Amino acid sequence: MRVLLVEDEQPLAGYIAAGLRKHGCAVDIAMDGQTALDKADITPYDVVILDRDLPVVHGDTVCRKLAERGTSRILMLTASGAVEDRVDGLTLGADDYLGKPFAFTELVARVRAVGRRTGPARPPVLRGGGVVLDPARRTVERAGRLVDLTPKEFGVLEHLLVAAGAVRSAETLLDKVWDEHADPFTNAVRITVGTLRRKLGEPPIIQTVTGAGYRIEP
Amino acid sequence: MRVSLSARSRLALLYTALVLGTGAALAGLTYLLVRRSLDRRPVMLADFRSPEAATPSPLNRTEALDTIERLRADTLTQLSTQSLIALAVVTTLAAALGWLIAGRILRPIRAISATAQRLSAENLSERVPVTTPADELANLAQTVNGMLDRIQTGVADRDRLLRSQRMFVANAAHELRTPLTTVRTAIDVTLDGRPSTSELLTMARDIRTAVDHSQRTLDGLLTLARSQTGPSRSHGVDLADLAGEIAASATQRAAAQQVELATTLLPAPIVGDPTLLDRMIANLVDNAIRYNQPGGHVTITTDVADGRTMLHIANTGRPVDPDEADRLFEPFVRGPAGVRGDGVGLGLSIVHAIASAHDGDISCLARPGGGLDISIRFTKPLPGHAGEQT
């Protein structure tokens, strides 16, 4: 899942990003409102985690503009946790609202819940080709056997399972699973799919569609 | 059981009772007077009753006396009956008139009470109509209007105070929650999995920074609260002495930032709390150095001008909007990101609170070339004058 984190507190942003990456999200960071809008112009983020008190462009304005575009789900994050503020935030177009300070597990759960709302409704646990992937517990099982995956491998598998049989191009996977620091000409996707196939074992479930990308037969 | 009557009924009743009483007295008096005059008057009686008699024939004495007695009794009975009827008519008329008049007199009061009932805390703009003759009721209306004016101002003041207080609480909560969030997230994220020693050390360092920041914010809030309550002990102080000491201790910090510190310290006596005043000057000097630029300067001046003690601190620095210069004294307002440093945004609020507690007016001007020009003028009597008074 591709996440944009908009937070002006430097160390806090670092920790949230690190934590989300551990959970298989590709996270970009913007330190102010304008940068956030610029980044969201270029990349169709699944979820934007938005702090409300932002320099340059206020979080409310960012929220309204992002909601108008409608490409990303918005999770508002703010220190002013009064009821009016929450109502204001949701009225501006945020999909969910979390007051600071929060338990990190709750943030992850909410990011996932909000992210599920992109596109058609999807189940909390993904299944396909004999593989069971539980995003909340971050576990993957194949035929009852636990498979240990890196965050990137997990992200790729999650995306292919969500596609439910449709083909996903290497560019899309790079966009959704890797953050902005990924080299667009890299063969990281090919290598990750390779190790993923090896870890999932026989019979192979990830098919290569020549010239188009990858798919998993549901 | 007490029957509660409206003021209008009571007025009408009183009026009617008065008329009834006076009428009854009048009728009684008339009755007595008539009876007395009838007693005294000699009566000559002749019988006109027999139509056949061409000339009235005098009656015999007993018959005449009887007739006289009967006539007198008839007259008195008639008088009293008619008096009672008249009294009843007059009283009824008085009651009706009294009711109408009482209503008319009380109309302005009803208008006042109706207006007062319509008014609420949200709408205090309506006023009682003032009647044209400048009588007691017009006076009452004016008094009520004056009271409403005062209530309206009071409510507006209270609302403003409440708003600023709510704003302050929200800001304070925000300032305290942000480092708390950093601490919580740092711990949650780092301990999720198996952290390496270097990860743990980084986390500990970040937590310490956040805790330091919280502590500075709390200290600032406490100082601010203390400054707002005003001086706990007051005696004569010379701002020149305080400023001199602060400048001396700040020289090194200024030099480290390549900022030149210049002072013109003329005697500037004031009655106040030396600890608070020291904190006020220290915060101003600290800001002047912190938000300066290499090669810049800070000038501190103390003086007495027009009988008012004054302190003036000017510094070079980045350009400041005039709007921003006005807002700098509000709590938690800092310079834009990148220049705010490690301040918690309470320094100038504390300055403002201390200056206000000492009856000082602050003026803050953005200098055309960048930086700020802050002067504080105190209106408190100088120590010499205070000494004479006590």
Interface residues (C-beta under 8 A of the other chain):
Chain A: D8 E9 P11 L12 Y15 I16 A18 G19 K22 M31 D32 D53 P55 V56 A79 S80 G81 A82 K100 P101 F102 A103 F104 T105
Chain B: A170 A173 H174 R177 T178 L180 T181 T182 V183 R184 T185 A186 D188 V189 T190 D192 G193 D206 T209 A210 P336 A337
